[in-house]
Amino acid sequence: MKFLVIVPFVLFAGLSCSNPGKVEEADRKNLFQAEFFYERGFTARALMHAERIKKSSPRYAEAQEWVRRIEEDRTAAGFGE
């Protein structure tokens, strides 16, 4: 009986996690948070959010621009040594 309850739940959970709309929304939020933390001087947190975006995302190029900008600022400030 438990099997009949667990299997549909696992299938539903798998399908809901792979929803492209949710992935796009997560990428949008990560870019927003990267910009937010960068502007407030928290470069480590900004870099963490920018690096969460995968190569398959349409926002990957924008995320890599943030990564480049953050790493340049960290190096210029002496944090990269």
Backbone hydrogen bonds, N-H to C=O, Kabsch-Sander energy under -0.5 kcal/mol:
donor,donor_aa,acceptor,acceptor_aa,energy
5,V,1,M,-0.8
5,V,2,K,-0.6
6,I,2,K,-2.5
7,V,3,F,-2.2
9,F,5,V,-1.1
10,V,6,I,-2.5
11,L,7,V,-2.3
12,F,8,P,-2.6
13,A,9,F,-2.6
14,G,10,V,-2.3
15,L,11,L,-2.1
16,S,12,F,-2.4
17,C,13,A,-1.7
18,S,14,G,-0.9
19,N,16,S,-0.8
22,K,19,N,-0.6
23,V,19,N,-1.7
24,E,20,P,-2.4
25,E,21,G,-2.1
26,A,22,K,-2.4
27,D,23,V,-2.3
28,R,24,E,-2.3
29,K,25,E,-2.4
30,N,26,A,-2.5
31,L,27,D,-2.3
32,F,28,R,-2.2
33,Q,29,K,-2.8
34,A,30,N,-2.3
35,E,31,L,-2.3
36,F,32,F,-2.6
37,F,33,Q,-2.8
38,Y,34,A,-2.0
39,E,35,E,-2.4
40,R,36,F,-1.0
41,G,38,Y,-1.4
42,F,37,F,-2.6
43,T,41,G,-1.3
46,A,42,F,-2.1
47,L,43,T,-2.6
48,M,44,A,-2.0
49,H,45,R,-2.0
50,A,46,A,-2.2
51,E,47,L,-2.3
52,R,48,M,-0.6
52,R,49,H,-0.6
53,I,50,A,-1.0
57,S,54,K,-1.6
60,Y,57,S,-1.5
63,A,59,R,-2.2
64,Q,60,Y,-2.6
65,E,61,A,-1.7
66,W,62,E,-1.7
67,V,63,A,-2.4
68,R,64,Q,-2.5
69,R,65,E,-2.4
70,I,66,W,-2.8
71,E,67,V,-2.6
72,E,68,R,-2.3
73,D,69,R,-2.1
74,R,70,I,-2.4
75,T,71,E,-2.3
76,A,72,E,-2.5
77,A,73,D,-1.9
78,G,75,T,-1.0
79,F,74,R,-2.7
80,G,74,R,-0.9
81,E,78,G,-0.5
